[in-house]
Amino acid sequence: MKNVSILWTDDEIDLLKPHILFLESKGYNVETASNGDDAILLVSRKNFDIIFLDENMPGKSGLETLTIIKSIQPEIPIVMITKSEEEDIMDAAIGSQIDDYLIKPVNPKQILLSIKKNIETKKLVSRKTTSSYQSSFKEIGLLINSAKTFDDWANIYTKLTYWELEIEKSEDNTMMQVINMQKSEANIEFGKFIRGNYLSWFEEQSPDAPLISPDIMQHMVFPELKKKEKIVFILIDNLRYDQWRLIKPLINESYTVEKEEIYCSILPTATQYSRNAIFSGMMPSEIQSKHPDLWLNDHEEGLKNQHEEELFLKLLAKHSIKAKCYYGKISSNKAGLKTVEKLDNILQNDIVLLVYNFVDMLSHANADTEMIRELASNDPAYRSLTLSWFQHSHLFSLLKSLAEKGISVVLTTDHGTIRVNRPVKVIGDRTTSKNLRYKLGKNLSYNKREVFEITKPSIAQLPKTDVNSKYIFAYSENFFAYPNNYNYYVNYFTNTYQHGGISMEEMILPLVRLKAR
């Protein structure tokens, strides 16, 4: 690697001339210091890529020098070189954030390996990641062209997510553009798949129907209750699969993932529909017909998810399950802290249902708040904000406490979200729903080639507000804009996160069962 700048500090630096010449022959720039004070002065005046630091020097010791250098430039990798393997010295060095250590006498190959580990690893990994994705690019393309079932698409999306996260770590902007293009292509084809197959899933005993929102409780929660196992069901509103992959390693510290599946959100991929379907075990039209007092249509005023606990209790009764139930919705830091503080009382129940709204609030704030739009300006930034929230959240604290108590957890979401950038014109009257990714109305005008239309909502088990009601859904990265206010919609909503429509990000979702370690 050319132009890497090295500072080597050792009170016997003259004896290391052969090592320095070897490194210079490999293209490295090497500066030297014979004591800690000189090393500190050099670090304060210029930037180095890596520092080799002798632990045992007259004057300031290596550890003392290390502490001062880290206070000046904390990101510089420092390799401690010592004559001793004594445990207290190594503990002190590691506690002072060394990046590597070598035991004297060192040879040139050890030095070279340490440089590659601490400086070149990122670039070597980047090259390996790029090469591996290039090999998988064609394979994923073939999978996209041959996909026939929802499981096929779940496989494609999980592969794309894996490579997206790997390439993001490598910081290869060119390859990130390539995978974004392939993901966009996949979303276009996924939209065609949904258009051709979604309605058939609601035919009686459809062999190709995937696990969908109303199936979750009976599939993942009720078997635990029937075994008289205490279970905590956690739903993180608007959590995408890629966000789950990012927080999973943190959860793995306390839990093993006993079962991980992918399920499909119903349409519309909006909280009112998908989350009510999860807690009720019913499609929206059935909720409307059987429990009209617990369902509000799009145009009606009021909270659309205020009856989830009642719907779940009715679902328990339907399946003849007797269980004490606690339901909590956490939409603020204060509510999160209160849930952790009263956890022992909450766990007196057989089933605990918790809904966490932060990720959904972040998604909405991205459209409404300029600062959040800047902070979540793309998918990597959006994921990073989610990870940062989770690391410091009361939800993470709660999961740790639950693990200590040996409580099993089912964790999932109701729908995902996608960053939209292509406006599609639609005309509707004042009763038309306001969501940018789907529209429900009776006087809708649109280009049929640009939307997925459901002209008979009953076929998709969706409620209708009028005899002529129909639904339309936006594909991929599209969003609906009214022609009479077109520029406003384009300027305000382009590159914001929206949900309600058809995309892998919104519909292909994680469903996991966690067992305490």
Secondary structure as GFF3:
##gff-version 3
##sequence-region A 1 517
A	DSSP	beta_strand	5	9	.	.	.	ID=ss1
A	DSSP	three_ten_helix	13	16	.	.	.	ID=ss2
A	DSSP	alpha_helix	17	25	.	.	.	ID=ss3
A	DSSP	beta_strand	29	33	.	.	.	ID=ss4
A	DSSP	alpha_helix	36	45	.	.	.	ID=ss5
A	DSSP	beta_strand	50	54	.	.	.	ID=ss6
A	DSSP	alpha_helix	62	72	.	.	.	ID=ss7
A	DSSP	beta_strand	78	82	.	.	.	ID=ss8
A	DSSP	alpha_helix	87	95	.	.	.	ID=ss9
A	DSSP	beta_strand	100	103	.	.	.	ID=ss10
A	DSSP	alpha_helix	108	115	.	.	.	ID=ss11
A	DSSP	pi_helix	116	120	.	.	.	ID=ss12
A	DSSP	alpha_helix	121	146	.	.	.	ID=ss13
A	DSSP	alpha_helix	150	170	.	.	.	ID=ss14
A	DSSP	alpha_helix	173	197	.	.	.	ID=ss15
A	DSSP	three_ten_helix	198	202	.	.	.	ID=ss16
A	DSSP	three_ten_helix	213	215	.	.	.	ID=ss17
A	DSSP	alpha_helix	216	216	.	.	.	ID=ss18
A	DSSP	pi_helix	217	221	.	.	.	ID=ss19
A	DSSP	alpha_helix	222	226	.	.	.	ID=ss20
A	DSSP	beta_strand	231	236	.	.	.	ID=ss21
A	DSSP	alpha_helix	241	251	.	.	.	ID=ss22
A	DSSP	beta_strand	255	264	.	.	.	ID=ss23
A	DSSP	alpha_helix	271	280	.	.	.	ID=ss24
A	DSSP	alpha_helix	284	290	.	.	.	ID=ss25
A	DSSP	three_ten_helix	292	294	.	.	.	ID=ss26
A	DSSP	alpha_helix	308	318	.	.	.	ID=ss27
A	DSSP	beta_strand	325	330	.	.	.	ID=ss28
A	DSSP	alpha_helix	333	341	.	.	.	ID=ss29
A	DSSP	alpha_helix	343	346	.	.	.	ID=ss30
A	DSSP	beta_strand	351	356	.	.	.	ID=ss31
A	DSSP	alpha_helix	358	368	.	.	.	ID=ss32
A	DSSP	alpha_helix	370	375	.	.	.	ID=ss33
A	DSSP	alpha_helix	379	391	.	.	.	ID=ss34
A	DSSP	alpha_helix	394	404	.	.	.	ID=ss35
A	DSSP	beta_strand	408	412	.	.	.	ID=ss36
A	DSSP	beta_strand	418	420	.	.	.	ID=ss37
A	DSSP	beta_strand	422	427	.	.	.	ID=ss38
A	DSSP	beta_strand	438	441	.	.	.	ID=ss39
A	DSSP	beta_strand	445	446	.	.	.	ID=ss40
A	DSSP	three_ten_helix	448	450	.	.	.	ID=ss41
A	DSSP	beta_strand	451	454	.	.	.	ID=ss42
A	DSSP	three_ten_helix	457	460	.	.	.	ID=ss43
A	DSSP	beta_strand	470	474	.	.	.	ID=ss44
A	DSSP	beta_strand	478	481	.	.	.	ID=ss45
A	DSSP	three_ten_helix	483	485	.	.	.	ID=ss46
A	DSSP	alpha_helix	486	493	.	.	.	ID=ss47
A	DSSP	beta_strand	496	498	.	.	.	ID=ss48
A	DSSP	alpha_helix	504	507	.	.	.	ID=ss49
A	DSSP	beta_strand	508	516	.	.	.	ID=ss50
###
